[in-house]
């Protein structure tokens, strides 16, 4: 079925356009005095509407001879032949309609004026059919462009998802290897603590696998994973590690990417607490500011000369994930003040 026939509004607009063309044809006949205005209007508007349906056949010709796979000569020959046949059919029906109009207007059949008008009517029919074919080709090109754009966007989304999965796959074994190394260090020194740490690691992995398979989790769920990780590390640090969490109630239900805070908490432990002799406290704060969620993770920092702070793979992966998910709407900032290292995340609020 022709696309115009599937859309009622488009079909009505299509017929109105041809009716307007019929008025133009009527003026061509009536202004020079060839026929009266009543005869010109009664003849031209129905003829224009009739050709509106005949011109719909141009769509089938365009589909039979697409520009992408058909030579230009064949397309041109097919369109000219179809235009001549359509115009001939239109003119033949015009003879009959001219007789009907003459009868209803109680005038003598005006065959002479109709025969005199045949050249420009025939030319008009050919031109209108070719214009209809050109519009159909333009419509097909527009649809092909939209389809190509849609496919490109789908490929872009698939590529982005693949990148995110690759980044997530990098993070998962990263913290797992560190935890296993910690357990390995405890097995000979304190087997009881090693066993306790293994049980906590199993609980932690269960949650990380559960939430890691999702596209988004609530901040409260993400903090639950982070707290499980800190419980594991507290066994290893034996009192040198503490945490303090301050989260606004409204922020707890905000959606964030899974495992986006855990690598930062891990960095705070491995590059902060582990490097400070007396240990310290990791502060986690979250609040809503306007349409943004602001999360800050602070930890002690050994700022003595010769100590160089390098962003780990976890922090870089978090930065890349935020960039691909939110673009320029997300930020990851790092600051060092008075032996405190702070990472601040800011991205749009989702519920």
Secondary structure, 3 states (H helix, E strand, C coil): CCHHHHCHHHHHHHHHHHHHHHHHHHHHHHHCCCCCHHHHHHHHHHHHHHHHHHHCHHHHHHHHCCCCCCCHHHHHHHHHHHHHHHHHHHHHHHHHHHHHHHHHCCCCCCHHHHHHCHHHHHHHHHHHHHHHHHHHHHHHHHHHHHHHHHHHHHHHHHHHHHHHHHHHHHHHHHHHHHHHHHHHHHHHHCHHHHHHHHHHHHHHHHHHHHHHCCCCEEHHHHHHHHHHHHHHHHHHHCCCEEEEEEECHHHHCCEECCCCCHHHHHHHHHCCHHHCCCCEEEEEEEEEECCEEEEEEEEECCCCCCCCCCCCHHHHHHHHHHHHHHHHHCEEEEEEECCEEEEEEEEECCC
